[in-house]
Amino acid sequence: MQRALKEESGYRCAIPTCGQTAALQLAHIEPWAKTKEHTFDNLIVLCAICHARFDSGEMPKSSILQYKRNLSLLTHRYSQTEYRLLTFFANHLDEDVLVSSLDKFVFGGLIEDGHLEAHPGGGMRHSQMIFGRQYEFPPYWIYALTDSGVDIVNEMINAESIE
Ligand SMILES: [Zn+2]
């Protein structure tokens, strides 16, 4: 279960604006003293710092619950790479574009749902022989959140419900 929980959060702290990969811990959303059980739905991966902030009451339980619901919804709908892209934007909303050599299909779910736009990057194209066929590739793509993509990232950050 520990592994499943870490997979759910992409081996990162589940707070979208944190995303720390070190010192990960499992936190009980409803306190262990109350539930006396370890269930997938009641556990969330947090880094030591966020875990301490949650335990001290600085981070409200209602927010942690909503982070968990959003995490579950987004990681079922999108690939882990797409989820990571959303958490990237959660920390770089001011930059609002990502230049990447990853091809469009990698973020296909987000593009299909209208949350992300891909534009071919400038510079030199290159071609490559794959399985006996010549393919043309742009050197990189420019990925930008659409308005609905910005909404989702803001909902992630602010622990609001994602539809
Ligand atoms: Zn954290």
Backbone and ligand atoms as CSV (ligand in chain L), in Angstrom:
chain,resi,resn,atom,element,x,y,z
A,1,MET,N,N,0.829,-1.210,0.000
A,1,MET,CA,C,0.000,0.000,0.000
A,1,MET,C,C,0.865,1.262,0.000
A,2,GLN,N,N,1.999,1.164,0.729
A,2,GLN,CA,C,2.912,2.300,0.759
A,2,GLN,C,C,3.367,2.684,-0.647
A,3,ARG,N,N,3.655,1.627,-1.438
A,3,ARG,CA,C,4.100,1.886,-2.804
A,3,ARG,C,C,2.963,2.483,-3.634
A,4,ALA,N,N,1.755,1.946,-3.469
A,4,ALA,CA,C,0.598,2.450,-4.232
A,4,ALA,C,C,0.345,3.919,-3.916
A,5,LEU,N,N,0.515,4.274,-2.639
A,5,LEU,CA,C,0.302,5.670,-2.250
A,5,LEU,C,C,1.367,6.576,-2.860
A,6,LYS,N,N,2.621,6.084,-2.871
A,6,LYS,CA,C,3.692,6.891,-3.464
A,6,LYS,C,C,3.499,7.009,-4.969
A,7,GLU,N,N,3.016,5.919,-5.580
A,7,GLU,CA,C,2.727,5.996,-7.017
A,7,GLU,C,C,1.634,7.014,-7.289
A,8,GLU,N,N,0.625,7.011,-6.422
A,8,GLU,CA,C,-0.485,7.953,-6.602
A,8,GLU,C,C,0.020,9.395,-6.646
A,9,SER,N,N,0.975,9.715,-5.807
A,9,SER,CA,C,1.446,11.098,-5.744
A,9,SER,C,C,2.680,11.335,-6.619
A,10,GLY,N,N,3.059,10.311,-7.411
A,10,GLY,CA,C,4.224,10.465,-8.279
A,10,GLY,C,C,5.530,10.541,-7.499
A,11,TYR,N,N,5.586,9.849,-6.349
A,11,TYR,CA,C,6.788,9.830,-5.500
A,11,TYR,C,C,7.186,11.237,-5.069
A,12,ARG,N,N,6.162,12.037,-4.799
A,12,ARG,CA,C,6.365,13.410,-4.363
A,12,ARG,C,C,5.396,13.739,-3.244
A,13,CYS,N,N,5.713,14.782,-2.499
A,13,CYS,CA,C,4.762,15.326,-1.543
A,13,CYS,C,C,3.495,15.713,-2.311
A,14,ALA,N,N,2.343,15.337,-1.768
A,14,ALA,CA,C,1.070,15.519,-2.482
A,14,ALA,C,C,0.548,16.952,-2.462
A,15,ILE,N,N,1.250,17.842,-1.757
A,15,ILE,CA,C,0.847,19.250,-1.809
A,15,ILE,C,C,1.375,19.821,-3.123
A,16,PRO,N,N,0.480,20.241,-4.029
A,16,PRO,CA,C,0.909,20.572,-5.390
A,16,PRO,C,C,2.023,21.613,-5.456
A,17,THR,N,N,2.004,22.600,-4.567
A,17,THR,CA,C,3.026,23.645,-4.629
A,17,THR,C,C,4.318,23.219,-3.924
A,18,CYS,N,N,4.316,22.051,-3.282
A,18,CYS,CA,C,5.535,21.565,-2.634
A,18,CYS,C,C,6.241,20.595,-3.582
A,19,GLY,N,N,5.712,19.380,-3.696
A,19,GLY,CA,C,6.282,18.438,-4.651
A,19,GLY,C,C,7.654,17.915,-4.263
A,20,GLN,N,N,8.035,18.114,-3.011
A,20,GLN,CA,C,9.323,17.615,-2.499
A,20,GLN,C,C,9.433,16.106,-2.716
A,21,THR,N,N,10.609,15.634,-3.124
A,21,THR,CA,C,10.779,14.196,-3.352
A,21,THR,C,C,11.525,13.513,-2.207
A,22,ALA,N,N,12.092,14.297,-1.287
A,22,ALA,CA,C,12.872,13.713,-0.192
A,22,ALA,C,C,12.049,13.678,1.093
A,23,ALA,N,N,12.447,12.824,1.999
A,23,ALA,CA,C,11.831,12.712,3.337
A,23,ALA,C,C,10.318,12.542,3.260
A,24,LEU,N,N,9.870,11.637,2.383
A,24,LEU,CA,C,8.430,11.411,2.235
A,24,LEU,C,C,7.910,10.544,3.371
A,25,GLN,N,N,6.733,10.889,3.846
A,25,GLN,CA,C,6.100,10.151,4.940
A,25,GLN,C,C,4.642,9.904,4.591
A,26,LEU,N,N,4.053,8.901,5.222
A,26,LEU,CA,C,2.618,8.685,5.065
A,26,LEU,C,C,1.914,9.400,6.201
A,27,ALA,N,N,0.944,10.203,5.850
A,27,ALA,CA,C,0.183,10.938,6.867
A,27,ALA,C,C,-1.249,10.415,6.895
A,28,HIS,N,N,-1.778,10.246,8.088
A,28,HIS,CA,C,-3.189,9.893,8.233
A,28,HIS,C,C,-4.018,11.164,8.122
A,29,ILE,N,N,-5.028,11.134,7.276
A,29,ILE,CA,C,-5.875,12.323,7.122
A,29,ILE,C,C,-6.779,12.436,8.364
A,30,GLU,N,N,-7.547,11.378,8.646
A,30,GLU,CA,C,-8.190,11.277,9.959
A,30,GLU,C,C,-7.144,10.667,10.884
A,31,PRO,N,N,-6.934,11.252,12.046
A,31,PRO,CA,C,-5.825,10.781,12.883
A,31,PRO,C,C,-5.916,9.287,13.217
A,32,TRP,N,N,-4.759,8.678,13.244
A,32,TRP,CA,C,-4.628,7.258,13.575
A,32,TRP,C,C,-5.332,6.942,14.894
A,33,ALA,N,N,-5.190,7.816,15.879
A,33,ALA,CA,C,-5.790,7.597,17.201
A,33,ALA,C,C,-7.306,7.430,17.101
A,34,LYS,N,N,-7.900,8.043,16.069
A,34,LYS,CA,C,-9.347,8.004,15.899
A,34,LYS,C,C,-9.778,6.774,15.088
A,35,THR,N,N,-9.063,6.481,13.995
A,35,THR,CA,C,-9.507,5.418,13.085
A,35,THR,C,C,-8.927,4.053,13.442
A,36,LYS,N,N,-7.702,4.030,13.989
A,36,LYS,CA,C,-6.996,2.779,14.316
A,36,LYS,C,C,-6.860,1.860,13.107
A,37,GLU,N,N,-6.834,2.442,11.915
A,37,GLU,CA,C,-6.598,1.594,10.744
A,37,GLU,C,C,-5.859,2.369,9.666
A,38,HIS,N,N,-5.159,1.585,8.842
A,38,HIS,CA,C,-4.441,2.176,7.715
A,38,HIS,C,C,-5.221,1.862,6.448
A,39,THR,N,N,-5.919,2.821,5.897
A,39,THR,CA,C,-6.600,2.586,4.623
A,39,THR,C,C,-6.030,3.531,3.569
A,40,PHE,N,N,-6.075,3.062,2.329
A,40,PHE,CA,C,-5.535,3.846,1.215
A,40,PHE,C,C,-6.164,5.242,1.189
A,41,ASP,N,N,-7.486,5.299,1.347
A,41,ASP,CA,C,-8.195,6.577,1.227
A,41,ASP,C,C,-7.892,7.539,2.368
A,42,ASN,N,N,-7.439,6.987,3.495
A,42,ASN,CA,C,-7.168,7.856,4.637
A,42,ASN,C,C,-5.684,8.212,4.764
A,43,LEU,N,N,-4.881,7.767,3.795
A,43,LEU,CA,C,-3.452,8.065,3.851
A,43,LEU,C,C,-3.053,8.926,2.655
A,44,ILE,N,N,-2.082,9.786,2.886
A,44,ILE,CA,C,-1.577,10.656,1.819
A,44,ILE,C,C,-0.077,10.826,2.025
A,45,VAL,N,N,0.658,10.931,0.916
A,45,VAL,CA,C,2.109,11.098,0.998
A,45,VAL,C,C,2.435,12.579,1.173
A,46,LEU,N,N,3.115,12.890,2.258
A,46,LEU,CA,C,3.568,14.268,2.496
A,46,LEU,C,C,5.048,14.253,2.825
A,47,CYS,N,N,5.731,15.349,2.537
A,47,CYS,CA,C,7.119,15.462,2.981
A,47,CYS,C,C,7.100,15.775,4.488
A,48,ALA,N,N,8.249,15.637,5.122
A,48,ALA,CA,C,8.311,15.821,6.576
A,48,ALA,C,C,7.836,17.214,6.991
A,49,ILE,N,N,8.158,18.222,6.164
A,49,ILE,CA,C,7.799,19.605,6.524
A,49,ILE,C,C,6.284,19.808,6.445
A,50,CYS,N,N,5.679,19.348,5.332
A,50,CYS,CA,C,4.217,19.499,5.183
A,50,CYS,C,C,3.483,18.643,6.210
A,51,HIS,N,N,4.028,17.454,6.502
A,51,HIS,CA,C,3.418,16.581,7.506
A,51,HIS,C,C,3.374,17.298,8.865
A,52,ALA,N,N,4.479,17.954,9.222
A,52,ALA,CA,C,4.542,18.677,10.497
A,52,ALA,C,C,3.563,19.849,10.499
A,53,ARG,N,N,3.443,20.536,9.347
A,53,ARG,CA,C,2.495,21.659,9.252
A,53,ARG,C,C,1.055,21.159,9.386
A,54,PHE,N,N,0.781,19.979,8.825
A,54,PHE,CA,C,-0.556,19.388,8.935
A,54,PHE,C,C,-0.832,18.979,10.383
A,55,ASP,N,N,0.130,18.289,10.993
A,55,ASP,CA,C,-0.069,17.810,12.363
A,55,ASP,C,C,-0.227,18.961,13.359
A,56,SER,N,N,0.426,20.095,13.061
A,56,SER,CA,C,0.341,21.239,13.983
A,56,SER,C,C,-0.957,22.028,13.773
A,57,GLY,N,N,-1.725,21.667,12.741
A,57,GLY,CA,C,-2.984,22.362,12.495
A,57,GLY,C,C,-2.839,23.564,11.581
A,58,GLU,N,N,-1.602,23.832,11.150
A,58,GLU,CA,C,-1.362,24.977,10.270
A,58,GLU,C,C,-2.017,24.764,8.903
A,59,MET,N,N,-2.072,23.475,8.497
A,59,MET,CA,C,-2.714,23.118,7.235
A,59,MET,C,C,-4.016,22.395,7.587
A,60,PRO,N,N,-5.173,22.954,7.253
A,60,PRO,CA,C,-6.428,22.363,7.711
A,60,PRO,C,C,-6.714,20.989,7.088
A,61,LYS,N,N,-7.391,20.148,7.852
A,61,LYS,CA,C,-7.727,18.806,7.367
A,61,LYS,C,C,-8.594,18.865,6.114
A,62,SER,N,N,-9.471,19.873,6.051
A,62,SER,CA,C,-10.351,19.997,4.876
A,62,SER,C,C,-9.520,20.189,3.603
A,63,SER,N,N,-8.398,20.917,3.707
A,63,SER,CA,C,-7.528,21.103,2.540
A,63,SER,C,C,-6.856,19.794,2.155
A,64,ILE,N,N,-6.361,19.076,3.160
A,64,ILE,CA,C,-5.680,17.807,2.882
A,64,ILE,C,C,-6.649,16.826,2.217
A,65,LEU,N,N,-7.891,16.799,2.710
A,65,LEU,CA,C,-8.920,15.929,2.113
A,65,LEU,C,C,-9.144,16.293,0.650
A,66,GLN,N,N,-9.199,17.598,0.375
A,66,GLN,CA,C,-9.437,18.028,-1.007
A,66,GLN,C,C,-8.217,17.736,-1.876
A,67,TYR,N,N,-7.004,17.914,-1.349
A,67,TYR,CA,C,-5.799,17.535,-2.104
A,67,TYR,C,C,-5.861,16.062,-2.479
A,68,LYS,N,N,-6.272,15.243,-1.520
A,68,LYS,CA,C,-6.348,13.800,-1.764
A,68,LYS,C,C,-7.393,13.489,-2.844
A,69,ARG,N,N,-8.566,14.122,-2.772
A,69,ARG,CA,C,-9.614,13.886,-3.778
A,69,ARG,C,C,-9.135,14.317,-5.155
A,70,ASN,N,N,-8.511,15.488,-5.239
A,70,ASN,CA,C,-8.015,15.980,-6.527
A,70,ASN,C,C,-6.935,15.065,-7.080
A,71,LEU,N,N,-6.048,14.618,-6.194
A,71,LEU,CA,C,-4.964,13.714,-6.591
A,71,LEU,C,C,-5.545,12.446,-7.194
A,72,SER,N,N,-6.540,11.888,-6.517
A,72,SER,CA,C,-7.162,10.658,-6.974
A,72,SER,C,C,-7.840,10.868,-8.330
A,73,LEU,N,N,-8.578,11.963,-8.447
A,73,LEU,CA,C,-9.280,12.247,-9.704
A,73,LEU,C,C,-8.294,12.450,-10.859
A,74,LEU,N,N,-7.271,13.257,-10.614
A,74,LEU,CA,C,-6.339,13.607,-11.693
A,74,LEU,C,C,-5.467,12.431,-12.090
A,75,THR,N,N,-5.049,11.607,-11.114
A,75,THR,CA,C,-4.159,10.509,-11.469
A,75,THR,C,C,-4.930,9.349,-12.091
A,76,HIS,N,N,-6.264,9.322,-11.916
A,76,HIS,CA,C,-7.037,8.323,-12.655
A,76,HIS,C,C,-7.302,8.782,-14.080
A,77,ARG,N,N,-7.458,10.081,-14.259
A,77,ARG,CA,C,-7.804,10.588,-15.579
A,77,ARG,C,C,-6.574,10.772,-16.456
A,78,TYR,N,N,-5.457,11.134,-15.845
A,78,TYR,CA,C,-4.263,11.472,-16.629
A,78,TYR,C,C,-3.089,10.584,-16.240
A,79,SER,N,N,-2.095,10.553,-17.145
A,79,SER,CA,C,-0.887,9.782,-16.863
A,79,SER,C,C,-0.074,10.489,-15.773
A,80,GLN,N,N,0.877,9.757,-15.212
A,80,GLN,CA,C,1.724,10.351,-14.177
A,80,GLN,C,C,2.524,11.533,-14.741
A,81,THR,N,N,2.933,11.412,-16.013
A,81,THR,CA,C,3.673,12.514,-16.644
A,81,THR,C,C,2.785,13.748,-16.761
A,82,GLU,N,N,1.511,13.522,-17.087
A,82,GLU,CA,C,0.591,14.660,-17.178
A,82,GLU,C,C,0.359,15.278,-15.800
A,83,TYR,N,N,0.227,14.410,-14.782
A,83,TYR,CA,C,0.052,14.932,-13.432
A,83,TYR,C,C,1.273,15.759,-13.013
A,84,ARG,N,N,2.442,15.252,-13.380
A,84,ARG,CA,C,3.665,16.005,-13.049
A,84,ARG,C,C,3.705,17.345,-13.760
A,85,LEU,N,N,3.190,17.366,-14.989
A,85,LEU,CA,C,3.149,18.633,-15.708
A,85,LEU,C,C,2.241,19.624,-14.960
A,86,LEU,N,N,1.107,19.135,-14.455
A,86,LEU,CA,C,0.202,20.021,-13.699
A,86,LEU,C,C,0.891,20.535,-12.442
A,87,THR,N,N,1.628,19.665,-11.756
A,87,THR,CA,C,2.323,20.149,-10.552
A,87,THR,C,C,3.486,21.072,-10.929
A,88,PHE,N,N,4.072,20.838,-12.121
A,88,PHE,CA,C,5.092,21.796,-12.598
A,88,PHE,C,C,4.464,23.183,-12.722
A,89,PHE,N,N,3.282,23.227,-13.365
A,89,PHE,CA,C,2.627,24.523,-13.552
A,89,PHE,C,C,2.154,25.104,-12.220
A,90,ALA,N,N,1.845,24.237,-11.254
A,90,ALA,CA,C,1.444,24.740,-9.937
A,90,ALA,C,C,2.566,25.582,-9.326
A,91,ASN,N,N,3.799,25.292,-9.709
A,91,ASN,CA,C,4.941,26.045,-9.189
A,91,ASN,C,C,5.487,27.074,-10.180
A,92,HIS,N,N,4.944,27.082,-11.397
A,92,HIS,CA,C,5.459,27.994,-12.430
A,92,HIS,C,C,4.323,28.653,-13.197
A,93,LEU,N,N,3.223,28.962,-12.507
A,93,LEU,CA,C,2.076,29.540,-13.222
A,93,LEU,C,C,2.444,30.885,-13.850
A,94,ASP,N,N,3.387,31.582,-13.243
A,94,ASP,CA,C,3.780,32.880,-13.796
A,94,ASP,C,C,4.525,32.730,-15.123
A,95,GLU,N,N,5.151,31.566,-15.317
A,95,GLU,CA,C,5.874,31.359,-16.580
A,95,GLU,C,C,4.920,30.872,-17.669
A,96,ASP,N,N,3.915,30.162,-17.289
A,96,ASP,CA,C,2.785,29.661,-18.081
A,96,ASP,C,C,3.091,28.906,-19.377
A,97,VAL,N,N,4.348,28.703,-19.738
A,97,VAL,CA,C,4.648,27.789,-20.835
A,97,VAL,C,C,5.788,26.859,-20.442
A,98,LEU,N,N,5.791,25.703,-21.045
A,98,LEU,CA,C,6.882,24.762,-20.851
A,98,LEU,C,C,7.396,24.380,-22.224
A,99,VAL,N,N,8.683,24.524,-22.426
A,99,VAL,CA,C,9.290,24.101,-23.676
A,99,VAL,C,C,9.878,22.720,-23.444
A,100,SER,N,N,9.450,21.769,-24.261
A,100,SER,CA,C,9.829,20.384,-23.992
A,100,SER,C,C,10.045,19.643,-25.287
A,101,SER,N,N,10.934,18.672,-25.244
A,101,SER,CA,C,11.122,17.829,-26.417
A,101,SER,C,C,10.156,16.644,-26.392
A,102,LEU,N,N,9.358,16.528,-25.332
A,102,LEU,CA,C,8.373,15.439,-25.281
A,102,LEU,C,C,7.286,15.688,-26.315
A,103,ASP,N,N,6.962,14.654,-27.072
A,103,ASP,CA,C,5.999,14.823,-28.149
A,103,ASP,C,C,4.581,14.980,-27.595
A,104,LYS,N,N,3.693,15.457,-28.453
A,104,LYS,CA,C,2.333,15.815,-28.038
A,104,LYS,C,C,1.569,14.664,-27.397
A,105,PHE,N,N,1.811,13.446,-27.873
A,105,PHE,CA,C,1.007,12.332,-27.374
A,105,PHE,C,C,1.239,12.100,-25.878
A,106,VAL,N,N,2.406,12.515,-25.373
A,106,VAL,CA,C,2.723,12.325,-23.954
A,106,VAL,C,C,1.706,13.048,-23.067
A,107,PHE,N,N,1.262,14.200,-23.538
A,107,PHE,CA,C,0.293,14.982,-22.765
A,107,PHE,C,C,-1.083,14.943,-23.436
A,108,GLY,N,N,-1.330,13.857,-24.180
A,108,GLY,CA,C,-2.532,13.761,-25.017
A,108,GLY,C,C,-3.835,13.922,-24.259
A,109,GLY,N,N,-3.903,13.405,-23.024
A,109,GLY,CA,C,-5.143,13.498,-22.250
A,109,GLY,C,C,-5.476,14.944,-21.910
A,110,LEU,N,N,-4.475,15.676,-21.467
A,110,LEU,CA,C,-4.691,17.084,-21.116
A,110,LEU,C,C,-5.040,17.902,-22.354
A,111,ILE,N,N,-4.436,17.553,-23.490
A,111,ILE,CA,C,-4.715,18.280,-24.735
A,111,ILE,C,C,-6.142,17.969,-25.197
A,112,GLU,N,N,-6.514,16.680,-25.156
A,112,GLU,CA,C,-7.875,16.274,-25.557
A,112,GLU,C,C,-8.943,16.963,-24.722
A,113,ASP,N,N,-8.670,17.106,-23.422
A,113,ASP,CA,C,-9.653,17.727,-22.535
A,113,ASP,C,C,-9.623,19.249,-22.610
A,114,GLY,N,N,-8.745,19.768,-23.453
A,114,GLY,CA,C,-8.713,21.218,-23.661
A,114,GLY,C,C,-8.015,21.999,-22.566
A,115,HIS,N,N,-7.200,21.308,-21.749
A,115,HIS,CA,C,-6.506,22.007,-20.658
A,115,HIS,C,C,-5.101,22.468,-21.054
A,116,LEU,N,N,-4.619,21.939,-22.182
A,116,LEU,CA,C,-3.243,22.219,-22.581
A,116,LEU,C,C,-3.201,22.398,-24.094
A,117,GLU,N,N,-2.378,23.356,-24.541
A,117,GLU,CA,C,-2.167,23.558,-25.980
A,117,GLU,C,C,-0.712,23.270,-26.292
A,118,ALA,N,N,-0.500,22.624,-27.441
A,118,ALA,CA,C,0.868,22.359,-27.891
A,118,ALA,C,C,1.118,23.125,-29.180
A,119,HIS,N,N,2.204,23.864,-29.192
A,119,HIS,CA,C,2.601,24.573,-30.403
A,119,HIS,C,C,3.989,24.098,-30.781
A,120,PRO,N,N,4.198,23.856,-32.081
A,120,PRO,CA,C,5.542,23.438,-32.470
A,120,PRO,C,C,6.543,24.541,-32.146
A,121,GLY,N,N,7.672,24.167,-31.554
A,121,GLY,CA,C,8.705,25.149,-31.249
A,121,GLY,C,C,9.437,25.553,-32.518
A,122,GLY,N,N,10.133,26.653,-32.477
A,122,GLY,CA,C,10.892,27.092,-33.649
A,122,GLY,C,C,12.168,26.292,-33.797
A,123,GLY,N,N,13.067,26.800,-34.587
A,123,GLY,CA,C,14.357,26.130,-34.756
A,123,GLY,C,C,14.299,25.055,-35.815
A,124,MET,N,N,15.289,24.202,-35.793
A,124,MET,CA,C,15.456,23.210,-36.849
A,124,MET,C,C,14.572,21.994,-36.617
A,125,ARG,N,N,13.924,21.565,-37.704
A,125,ARG,CA,C,13.256,20.265,-37.664
A,125,ARG,C,C,14.309,19.184,-37.861
A,126,HIS,N,N,13.977,17.988,-37.436
A,126,HIS,CA,C,14.865,16.885,-37.786
A,126,HIS,C,C,14.017,15.683,-38.164
A,127,SER,N,N,14.591,14.832,-38.939
A,127,SER,CA,C,13.854,13.639,-39.332
A,127,SER,C,C,14.592,12.410,-38.824
A,128,GLN,N,N,13.832,11.378,-38.589
A,128,GLN,CA,C,14.416,10.170,-38.014
A,128,GLN,C,C,13.711,8.959,-38.603
A,129,MET,N,N,14.488,7.898,-38.855
A,129,MET,CA,C,13.929,6.665,-39.396
A,129,MET,C,C,13.458,5.807,-38.221
A,130,ILE,N,N,12.161,5.489,-38.200
A,130,ILE,CA,C,11.621,4.631,-37.140
A,130,ILE,C,C,10.839,3.498,-37.800
A,131,PHE,N,N,11.208,2.271,-37.500
A,131,PHE,CA,C,10.574,1.090,-38.098
A,131,PHE,C,C,10.455,1.242,-39.610
A,132,GLY,N,N,11.528,1.669,-40.226
A,132,GLY,CA,C,11.568,1.742,-41.685
A,132,GLY,C,C,10.837,2.921,-42.298
A,133,ARG,N,N,10.334,3.809,-41.464
A,133,ARG,CA,C,9.655,4.989,-41.997
A,133,ARG,C,C,10.348,6.243,-41.530
A,134,GLN,N,N,10.356,7.223,-42.411
A,134,GLN,CA,C,10.998,8.492,-42.072
A,134,GLN,C,C,9.964,9.419,-41.414
A,135,TYR,N,N,10.288,9.869,-40.199
A,135,TYR,CA,C,9.370,10.778,-39.511
A,135,TYR,C,C,10.024,12.141,-39.344
A,136,GLU,N,N,9.212,13.161,-39.433
A,136,GLU,CA,C,9.686,14.530,-39.242
A,136,GLU,C,C,9.303,14.985,-37.828
A,137,PHE,N,N,10.255,15.528,-37.127
A,137,PHE,CA,C,9.970,16.017,-35.777
A,137,PHE,C,C,10.354,17.488,-35.649
A,138,PRO,N,N,9.499,18.252,-35.007
A,138,PRO,CA,C,9.973,19.571,-34.609
A,138,PRO,C,C,10.953,19.362,-33.461
A,139,PRO,N,N,11.892,20.263,-33.267
A,139,PRO,CA,C,12.899,20.046,-32.228
A,139,PRO,C,C,12.299,20.101,-30.824
A,140,TYR,N,N,11.268,20.864,-30.644
A,140,TYR,CA,C,10.621,20.891,-29.337
A,140,TYR,C,C,9.220,21.443,-29.479
A,141,TRP,N,N,8.461,21.268,-28.421
A,141,TRP,CA,C,7.091,21.776,-28.380
A,141,TRP,C,C,7.000,22.816,-27.283
A,142,ILE,N,N,6.118,23.755,-27.523
A,142,ILE,CA,C,5.818,24.735,-26.478
A,142,ILE,C,C,4.434,24.387,-25.937
A,143,TYR,N,N,4.387,24.015,-24.660
A,143,TYR,CA,C,3.120,23.651,-24.028
A,143,TYR,C,C,2.639,24.811,-23.170
A,144,ALA,N,N,1.388,25.158,-23.371
A,144,ALA,CA,C,0.813,26.249,-22.579
A,144,ALA,C,C,-0.534,25.803,-22.036
A,145,LEU,N,N,-0.811,26.172,-20.802
A,145,LEU,CA,C,-2.131,25.894,-20.224
A,145,LEU,C,C,-3.172,26.762,-20.922
A,146,THR,N,N,-4.338,26.192,-21.160
A,146,THR,CA,C,-5.472,26.998,-21.610
A,146,THR,C,C,-6.120,27.608,-20.363
A,147,ASP,N,N,-7.178,28.396,-20.563
A,147,ASP,CA,C,-7.874,28.981,-19.404
A,147,ASP,C,C,-8.378,27.884,-18.465
A,148,SER,N,N,-8.928,26.787,-19.038
A,148,SER,CA,C,-9.432,25.712,-18.165
A,148,SER,C,C,-8.272,24.993,-17.477
A,149,GLY,N,N,-7.113,24.927,-18.143
A,149,GLY,CA,C,-5.927,24.347,-17.512
A,149,GLY,C,C,-5.458,25.190,-16.335
A,150,VAL,N,N,-5.483,26.505,-16.504
A,150,VAL,CA,C,-5.109,27.413,-15.406
A,150,VAL,C,C,-6.082,27.226,-14.241
A,151,ASP,N,N,-7.387,27.059,-14.581
A,151,ASP,CA,C,-8.388,26.832,-13.525
A,151,ASP,C,C,-8.042,25.587,-12.713
A,152,ILE,N,N,-7.724,24.483,-13.412
A,152,ILE,CA,C,-7.415,23.231,-12.719
A,152,ILE,C,C,-6.195,23.394,-11.811
A,153,VAL,N,N,-5.164,24.043,-12.320
A,153,VAL,CA,C,-3.952,24.215,-11.510
A,153,VAL,C,C,-4.255,25.084,-10.287
A,154,ASN,N,N,-5.052,26.131,-10.489
A,154,ASN,CA,C,-5.429,26.966,-9.335
A,154,ASN,C,C,-6.261,26.185,-8.328
A,155,GLU,N,N,-7.131,25.305,-8.831
A,155,GLU,CA,C,-7.930,24.482,-7.929
A,155,GLU,C,C,-7.033,23.500,-7.157
A,156,MET,N,N,-6.012,22.963,-7.852
A,156,MET,CA,C,-5.051,22.096,-7.159
A,156,MET,C,C,-4.363,22.863,-6.036
A,157,ILE,N,N,-3.862,24.060,-6.370
A,157,ILE,CA,C,-3.091,24.845,-5.402
A,157,ILE,C,C,-3.968,25.227,-4.204
A,158,ASN,N,N,-5.196,25.649,-4.491
A,158,ASN,CA,C,-6.045,26.200,-3.443
A,158,ASN,C,C,-6.919,25.161,-2.751
A,159,ALA,N,N,-6.665,23.866,-3.080
A,159,ALA,CA,C,-7.460,22.777,-2.476
A,159,ALA,C,C,-8.948,23.006,-2.676
A,160,GLU,N,N,-9.291,23.320,-3.932
A,160,GLU,CA,C,-10.705,23.439,-4.292
A,160,GLU,C,C,-11.097,22.222,-5.101
A,161,SER,N,N,-12.403,21.988,-5.207
A,161,SER,CA,C,-12.894,20.817,-5.921
A,161,SER,C,C,-12.661,20.967,-7.422
A,162,ILE,N,N,-12.095,19.917,-8.025
A,162,ILE,CA,C,-11.891,19.873,-9.474
A,162,ILE,C,C,-13.023,19.065,-10.074
A,163,GLU,N,N,-13.701,19.648,-11.055
A,163,GLU,CA,C,-14.841,18.925,-11.676
A,163,GLU,C,C,-14.315,17.920,-12.688
L,1,ZN,ZN,ZN,5.664,18.953,1.173
